[in-house]
Amino acid sequence: MTADGDHVIANSYQNEDLFWALRGGGGGTWGVVTSVAYRTHPSTPLSSALLSANSTNADSTQNILAEMIRLTPSLVEQGYGGYCSISVGQIRLFVLSPNVAAEETQATFFPFFEFAASQPDVSVQNSTAVFQDLWSWYQSLFVITGELVGVPIEASSWLLPNNIVQTDQPGDLATELLKLTSAFSYS
């Protein structure tokens, strides 16, 4: 129901702007949702990979980031989505993909993990895991003894479009991204 009392249907075909606004533009600001229809899908297993690298060597950080950039197009093709945070001294990567076997995830990420661990002055923690569905993944990260310890996060978004990371110069892109993170560092 809109603010002026009209009952309307808002979806990706009718009243598209209202549909978009209700999905993240302030909800009740635009109207009141009185009925919702969801398209559901069966639960699927998820494969995940995690890399946490602390570095005291800026060149090592740049090398790890360049390798991650080089890998990104194939990760997207395999359906991985997730998060990465970078700074000169730290890289954190966490990704998920539906319907990928543990062996495939290991084959994809172990060479990257080994590369990261081979860099000088870097401490690396990494892992891969398979979860039976999104809920079991969520519970493993955010629920301890039945109590919520975190907030839900969106787990499938690459903020850089594929055409940006599809480059034959991943080291140059890594250098520029690290310059950006340095510009926003606070002491």
C-alpha positions in Angstrom: 0.0 0.0 0.0 1.4 3.3 -1.0 1.5 6.4 1.2 -1.6 7.7 -0.5 -3.6 4.6 0.3 -3.4 2.8 -3.1 -3.0 -1.0 -3.2 -0.4 -1.7 -6.0 1.6 -4.7 -7.1 5.4 -4.0 -7.1 7.7 -6.5 -8.7 10.4 -6.6 -11.4 7.7 -6.1 -14.0 5.2 -3.7 -12.4 6.1 -0.6 -10.4 9.8 -1.6 -10.7 11.1 1.6 -8.9 8.9 1.0 -5.9 9.9 -2.7 -5.9 13.6 -1.7 -5.9 13.0 0.9 -3.1 11.1 -1.5 -0.9 14.0 -4.0 -1.2 16.6 -1.7 0.3 15.7 2.0 0.0 14.1 2.5 3.4 11.2 0.1 3.3 8.4 1.9 5.2 9.4 5.2 3.6 7.8 4.1 0.3 4.8 2.2 1.5 3.6 -0.7 3.6 4.0 -4.3 2.3 0.8 -6.2 3.0 1.5 -9.4 1.1 4.7 -11.1 -0.2 5.3 -14.0 -2.6 8.7 -15.7 -2.6 10.2 -18.0 -5.2 12.0 -20.7 -3.1 14.7 -23.0 -4.1 15.9 -26.3 -2.6 18.8 -26.0 -0.1 22.2 -26.8 -1.7 25.6 -27.5 -0.3 28.1 -24.7 -0.1 31.8 -24.8 -0.4 33.9 -22.1 1.3 37.4 -20.9 1.3 39.1 -18.6 3.8 42.5 -16.9 3.6 43.8 -14.6 6.3 47.3 -13.2 5.6 49.2 -10.8 7.9 52.2 -9.2 6.3 55.1 -7.0 7.3 56.3 -6.9 3.7 54.4 -4.6 1.3 55.8 -6.5 -1.7 54.4 -9.8 -0.4 51.0 -8.3 0.2 51.0 -6.9 -3.3 52.0 -10.3 -4.7 49.2 -12.1 -2.8 46.7 -9.5 -4.0 47.9 -9.8 -7.6 47.5 -13.6 -7.5 44.0 -13.2 -6.0 43.1 -10.8 -8.8 44.4 -13.2 -11.4 42.2 -16.0 -9.9 39.1 -13.8 -9.6 37.6 -14.4 -13.1 37.8 -18.2 -12.7 36.3 -17.9 -9.2 33.4 -15.9 -10.6 32.9 -18.6 -13.3 32.7 -21.2 -10.6 30.0 -19.3 -8.8 32.1 -18.1 -5.9 31.1 -14.9 -4.2 32.2 -13.3 -0.9 34.3 -10.7 0.7 37.8 -9.5 0.7 39.4 -6.8 2.8 42.9 -5.5 2.0 45.5 -3.2 3.4 49.2 -3.1 3.1 49.6 -5.3 6.1 46.6 -7.6 5.8 44.4 -9.5 3.4 41.3 -11.3 4.4 39.3 -13.4 1.8 36.2 -15.4 2.4 34.2 -16.9 -0.5 31.3 -19.4 -0.9 30.0 -21.3 -3.9 26.9 -23.5 -4.2 27.2 -27.1 -5.4 31.0 -27.3 -5.5 32.6 -30.4 -4.1 35.3 -30.2 -1.4 37.8 -31.6 -3.8 37.1 -28.9 -6.4 37.4 -26.2 -3.7 40.7 -27.6 -2.5 42.1 -27.9 -6.1 41.1 -24.3 -6.7 42.4 -22.8 -3.5 45.4 -24.9 -2.3 47.8 -23.5 -4.9 46.7 -20.0 -3.9 47.2 -20.8 -0.2 50.6 -22.3 -0.9 51.6 -19.2 -3.0 50.5 -16.9 -0.1 52.4 -18.9 2.4 55.6 -18.8 0.3 55.8 -15.0 0.4 58.4 -13.6 2.8 57.3 -12.0 6.1 53.7 -13.3 5.8 51.7 -15.3 8.4 48.9 -17.2 6.7 45.8 -19.0 8.0 43.6 -20.7 5.5 40.9 -23.3 5.3 38.2 -24.8 3.1 34.9 -26.3 4.3 31.7 -27.7 2.9 28.4 -26.9 4.5 25.1 -28.7 3.8 23.3 -25.5 3.2 23.4 -21.7 3.9 21.8 -22.1 7.3 24.5 -24.5 8.5 27.2 -22.1 7.3 25.4 -19.2 9.1 25.1 -21.2 12.3 28.8 -22.1 12.2 29.9 -18.5 12.0 27.2 -16.6 14.0 25.6 -18.8 16.5 27.2 -20.2 19.7 25.2 -22.3 22.1 21.9 -21.0 20.5 22.7 -17.3 20.9 23.2 -15.0 18.0 26.8 -13.6 18.0 26.8 -11.7 14.8 24.7 -10.2 12.1 23.6 -11.8 8.8 25.7 -10.8 5.9 25.1 -11.0 2.2 27.4 -13.7 0.9 27.5 -13.2 -2.9 28.8 -10.0 -4.2 31.8 -8.9 -6.3 32.0 -5.2 -6.1 34.5 -5.0 -8.9 33.0 -6.0 -12.2 34.7 -8.9 -14.1 36.0 -6.6 -16.8 38.1 -4.7 -14.2 39.8 -7.8 -12.8 40.2 -9.5 -16.2 43.6 -8.0 -16.8 47.0 -9.2 -18.0 48.6 -6.9 -15.5 47.2 -8.1 -12.1 50.2 -6.6 -10.3 49.4 -3.1 -11.5 45.8 -3.4 -10.3 47.0 -4.7 -7.0 49.4 -1.8 -6.6 46.6 0.7 -7.3 44.1 -1.0 -4.9 46.7 -1.0 -2.2 47.3 2.8 -2.8 43.6 3.3 -2.3 43.5 1.4 1.0 46.5 3.4 2.2 44.7 6.6 1.4 41.8 5.6 3.7 44.0 4.2 6.6 43.6 5.9 9.9 46.3 6.2 12.6 
